Each structure stands twice: as C-alpha cells, then as structure tokens.
Amino acid sequence: MHSNKMNFDGMRNFIIENELTDSVVIVLHPENFDTLAMDYITIHNTIERPFEILGIEIVEDTSGKVPKNRIQIIEI
C-alpha cells in the first residue's frame, strides 16, 4: 500500500475497495499508525487505542514484522 493511503480517507477507501469486514484487524508499522492516528484525531477530535474505521480495528505493530507503508490484515 502506498503512503498516500495512510490517512483516514485512504484507509476508509482501502477497506471499502477490499470489502473488509469486522472479522479482520489491520496492523500498521508504528510510523504509519502514528500518521493515520494524527489524521483520525484531526477529523474526530479524539482517539482511543486501538481505534476503528468502518468497524475495522486499526492497531500498531509491536512485533517489528510489518514493513513501513504496508498493511497486514489479520483474520480474527
């Protein structure tokens, strides 16, 4: 995924285009997570960790396995 999708609108469009449901979690590289979180805060004036977009939970990778500008989708 390109970094231009690491904002609220881009992530929302990614979720819609890929027909993701609440049966998955999106895991992002810490830098990408922070970028998306800042955009989310700007739009919603608040944030909780983890947060959701269209019912999909967005979490920060703490394992060091998700490369920058990539999205990992985990089935739950």
Backbone hydrogen bonds, N-H to C=O, Kabsch-Sander energy under -0.5 kcal/mol:
donor,donor_aa,acceptor,acceptor_aa,energy
5,K,2,H,-2.0
6,M,3,S,-1.9
7,N,5,K,-0.5
11,M,7,N,-2.8
12,R,8,F,-2.6
13,N,9,D,-2.5
14,F,10,G,-2.3
15,I,11,M,-2.5
16,I,12,R,-2.2
17,E,13,N,-3.2
18,N,14,F,-2.0
19,E,16,I,-1.4
20,L,15,I,-2.1
24,V,21,T,-1.4
25,V,74,I,-2.1
26,I,57,E,-2.8
27,V,25,V,-0.5
27,V,72,Q,-3.2
28,L,59,V,-2.4
29,H,70,R,-0.6
33,F,29,H,-2.9
34,D,30,P,-2.4
35,T,31,E,-2.1
36,L,32,N,-2.6
37,A,33,F,-2.9
38,M,34,D,-2.4
39,D,35,T,-1.9
40,Y,36,L,-2.6
41,I,37,A,-2.6
42,T,38,M,-2.2
43,I,39,D,-1.9
44,H,40,Y,-3.2
45,N,41,I,-2.7
51,F,58,I,-1.3
53,I,56,I,-2.1
56,I,53,I,-2.0
57,E,24,V,-0.7
57,E,55,G,-0.6
58,I,51,F,-3.6
59,V,26,I,-2.9
59,V,57,E,-0.5
61,D,28,L,-3.2
70,R,67,P,-1.4
72,Q,27,V,-2.3
73,I,71,I,-0.5
74,I,25,V,-2.7
74,I,72,Q,-0.5
76,I,23,S,-3.3
